[in-house]
């Protein structure tokens, strides 16, 4: 059973709909007991880092998530801000993150080189719209993807891994940043698979399959 965590941020119904179409059992978790039967966990998120951490801390599910992910080693997939709160800290806020993956969340510099620049030469923020990912190892989450696989992004901050081995895909937007991460049973993607058509469906199926 894939438990989709509903702590007040993220379109949890969109994920449930994908799994319903795939005939893969999934439920929406709104309280700690809803996580008891989970074999996988999806942690979505939109908005700001501190807002996400505050809502998660107040949801009544924080301790249960630590138990499921850190002690039971159930695979978890953080999405967008749900990926960013896997880190230890963020330049966007003052609260600590979950700290499940060694890393910090940084803000894109408007002075970065590369694509996505406005007429004044500054990088357009947020990074919004379709972009490709470059898988950099054979991670099962990214099975059947290549450098032409496209996903929908919406963010102004990015995940900077403490250990480069935890970065499993790279995207270019002014800089090269980690658009997917993995450490042990903990996964994260910066993009929105629920908005990414066939590529997003494939990724959510990959997560269910391993």
Backbone torsions as a table, in degrees:
resi	resn	phi	psi	omega
1	UNK	NA	125.1	177.2
2	UNK	-91.2	119.3	179.6
3	UNK	-95.8	121.4	178.7
4	UNK	-99.6	113.4	-170.7
5	UNK	-77.2	121.5	177.4
6	UNK	-108.0	98.0	177.1
7	UNK	-113.9	17.3	174.7
8	UNK	104.3	1.6	179.4
9	UNK	-135.4	131.0	177.2
10	UNK	103.7	147.3	-178.0
11	UNK	-85.1	80.4	-175.1
12	UNK	-64.2	-32.1	-178.3
13	UNK	-64.3	-34.1	179.0
14	UNK	-61.6	-40.3	178.2
15	UNK	-67.9	-42.6	178.8
16	UNK	-60.7	-38.7	-179.8
17	UNK	-65.0	-40.7	178.4
18	UNK	-60.3	-47.3	-177.4
19	UNK	-69.2	-31.1	175.2
20	UNK	-63.4	-43.0	178.8
21	UNK	-65.5	-31.7	179.3
22	UNK	-83.7	-3.5	-177.5
23	UNK	59.6	40.8	177.8
24	UNK	-112.4	124.8	-176.9
25	UNK	-60.3	129.2	179.0
26	UNK	-149.6	152.9	177.3
27	UNK	-140.1	160.4	175.3
28	UNK	-97.9	121.9	-177.3
29	UNK	-96.3	118.4	179.8
30	UNK	-116.4	-5.9	177.2
31	UNK	-147.5	164.1	-172.8
32	UNK	-56.5	-40.5	-177.3
33	UNK	-63.3	-24.2	-179.9
34	UNK	-68.1	-12.9	-179.1
35	UNK	-92.1	-6.2	-172.6
36	UNK	-61.7	-37.6	-175.4
37	UNK	-95.9	6.7	-174.2
38	UNK	-68.8	134.0	170.3
39	UNK	-105.5	-15.9	173.2
40	UNK	-146.6	155.7	179.7
41	UNK	-133.0	134.4	172.0
42	UNK	-111.1	128.6	-179.0
43	UNK	-116.8	91.3	-179.5
44	UNK	-80.0	177.4	177.0
45	UNK	177.5	142.2	171.8
46	UNK	-137.7	162.3	178.0
47	UNK	94.1	-147.0	-171.7
48	UNK	-99.0	152.8	-177.2
49	UNK	-57.8	-54.1	-177.5
50	UNK	-63.2	-37.3	177.1
51	UNK	-61.6	-43.4	179.5
52	UNK	-64.2	-45.8	-179.8
53	UNK	-65.1	-39.1	179.1
54	UNK	-63.1	-46.8	-179.9
55	UNK	-64.6	-40.1	179.5
56	UNK	-67.3	-43.1	179.2
57	UNK	-62.9	-30.6	-178.1
58	UNK	-92.1	-0.8	-173.7
59	UNK	-78.4	-16.6	-173.7
60	UNK	83.8	2.5	-177.8
61	UNK	-109.4	-3.9	-174.0
62	UNK	-60.2	-49.4	-178.4
63	UNK	-65.2	-38.6	179.4
64	UNK	-65.4	-38.0	177.9
65	UNK	-65.4	-42.6	176.8
66	UNK	-59.2	-41.0	179.5
67	UNK	-63.6	-48.3	-176.3
68	UNK	-66.0	-44.6	-172.6
69	UNK	-83.4	-46.7	-172.6
70	UNK	-86.7	-31.8	-177.5
71	UNK	-99.8	-47.3	179.8
72	UNK	-81.6	-14.6	178.7
73	UNK	60.7	36.0	174.4
74	UNK	-71.7	133.3	178.6
75	UNK	-62.0	137.7	178.2
76	UNK	-129.0	143.1	178.0
77	UNK	-123.2	110.3	174.6
78	UNK	-87.5	139.2	-174.1
79	UNK	-126.4	127.5	-179.0
80	UNK	56.9	-117.9	178.0
81	UNK	-63.2	-27.6	174.0
82	UNK	-62.5	-28.2	171.7
83	UNK	-75.6	-44.3	-175.9
84	UNK	-62.1	-35.5	-178.9
85	UNK	-75.3	-4.3	170.6
86	UNK	-68.6	-20.6	-176.1
87	UNK	-76.3	176.4	178.8
88	UNK	-83.2	-41.6	-176.0
89	UNK	-143.4	168.0	175.1
90	UNK	-143.6	141.0	174.0
91	UNK	-70.0	-11.6	-179.3
92	UNK	-78.8	-21.9	-174.9
93	UNK	-148.0	-168.1	-177.2
94	UNK	-115.9	-14.9	-178.9
95	UNK	-77.8	152.3	173.1
96	UNK	-75.9	150.7	175.7
97	UNK	-87.1	-170.4	178.4
98	UNK	-66.8	-30.7	179.4
99	UNK	70.7	23.9	-178.9
100	UNK	-77.2	-24.8	173.9
101	UNK	-126.4	134.8	178.1
102	UNK	-64.2	116.0	-179.1
103	UNK	173.4	167.1	177.7
104	UNK	-133.9	153.3	-179.4
105	UNK	-100.5	125.8	-176.1
106	UNK	-115.4	154.7	176.2
107	UNK	-89.5	137.1	172.6
108	UNK	-58.4	140.3	174.6
109	UNK	-87.5	130.8	177.1
110	UNK	-64.9	-15.7	-178.5
111	UNK	-89.5	1.5	-177.7
112	UNK	-61.6	148.9	176.7
113	UNK	-78.9	172.5	171.1
114	UNK	99.3	-169.4	-176.0
115	UNK	-68.2	167.3	178.9
116	UNK	82.7	22.9	-176.5
117	UNK	-95.3	143.2	176.5
118	UNK	-79.4	178.6	179.3
119	UNK	-62.1	-26.5	178.5
120	UNK	-85.1	5.7	177.6
121	UNK	87.1	-4.5	-179.2
122	UNK	-88.2	149.9	179.0
123	UNK	-68.5	131.6	178.7
124	UNK	-73.9	128.7	176.7
125	UNK	-126.1	140.3	3.0
126	UNK	-73.9	164.7	167.7
127	UNK	-71.7	108.1	-171.3
128	UNK	-133.1	130.7	176.9
129	UNK	117.9	-162.8	-174.1
130	UNK	-85.7	139.8	175.8
131	UNK	-151.5	160.9	-179.3
132	UNK	-92.0	162.4	172.1
133	UNK	-121.3	152.1	175.8
134	UNK	-118.7	97.9	176.6
135	UNK	-59.8	135.2	-176.3
136	UNK	-116.5	14.2	169.1
137	UNK	-161.0	-177.1	-176.5
138	UNK	-91.4	36.8	-176.6
139	UNK	-60.3	136.2	-178.0
140	UNK	-63.7	-24.4	177.4
141	UNK	-63.1	-29.5	-174.7
142	UNK	-106.5	21.6	177.8
143	UNK	-59.3	137.0	178.4
144	UNK	74.6	15.0	175.6
145	UNK	-109.6	155.6	175.6
146	UNK	-142.1	-170.9	-174.8
147	UNK	-68.2	-7.4	178.8
148	UNK	-103.1	2.1	177.9
149	UNK	-70.8	134.0	-171.2
150	UNK	-119.5	140.8	-179.8
151	UNK	-136.9	161.0	-178.3
152	UNK	-94.9	126.6	-178.6
153	UNK	-114.6	150.4	170.1
154	UNK	-156.3	95.4	-176.7
155	UNK	-166.5	156.2	175.3
156	UNK	-117.6	-2.0	-179.4
157	UNK	-127.9	154.2	-177.8
158	UNK	-135.4	158.8	-177.3
159	UNK	-88.2	123.9	176.5
160	UNK	-110.6	109.7	-177.3
161	UNK	-70.7	142.5	171.2
162	UNK	-72.7	-32.5	179.8
163	UNK	-117.2	119.0	-177.8
164	UNK	-58.8	-25.5	-179.8
165	UNK	-66.5	-18.3	179.5
166	UNK	-81.6	-9.0	177.8
167	UNK	-89.2	122.0	-175.9
168	UNK	-113.8	-4.4	174.1
169	UNK	-156.6	146.5	-177.7
170	UNK	-120.5	141.4	172.8
171	UNK	-128.4	146.7	178.8
172	UNK	-103.9	125.0	170.7
173	UNK	-154.1	91.7	-172.4
174	UNK	76.7	-48.6	174.7
175	UNK	-130.6	172.0	169.7
176	UNK	-91.2	120.6	-177.9
177	UNK	-128.6	161.3	179.9
178	UNK	-77.5	113.3	177.7
179	UNK	-96.0	-7.0	173.1
180	UNK	-150.2	141.0	-177.3
181	UNK	-134.8	158.7	177.2
182	UNK	-157.9	130.5	170.8
183	UNK	-138.8	115.1	-177.6
184	UNK	54.9	-119.4	-176.8
185	UNK	-92.0	9.2	-173.1
186	UNK	-111.0	124.2	-177.0
187	UNK	-125.3	154.7	174.7
188	UNK	-152.6	145.3	174.2
189	UNK	-131.4	137.5	-178.2
190	UNK	-78.0	-26.9	-176.6
191	UNK	-85.4	177.5	-178.7
192	UNK	-107.1	97.7	177.9
193	UNK	-63.1	-29.9	-179.0
194	UNK	-69.5	-10.7	177.9
195	UNK	-115.8	9.7	-169.0
196	UNK	-110.8	26.1	172.1
197	UNK	53.7	-137.6	-171.9
198	UNK	-64.7	-30.9	179.7
199	UNK	-68.1	-41.1	178.8
200	UNK	-66.9	-40.1	177.2
201	UNK	-61.7	-42.8	179.1
202	UNK	-61.7	-41.8	-179.6
203	UNK	-64.6	-43.8	179.8
204	UNK	-65.8	-33.8	175.0
205	UNK	-67.8	-42.6	177.0
206	UNK	-56.2	-44.0	-178.8
207	UNK	-62.2	-38.4	179.8
208	UNK	-69.5	-29.4	-169.3
209	UNK	-82.2	-22.6	-176.2
210	UNK	-100.4	NA	NA
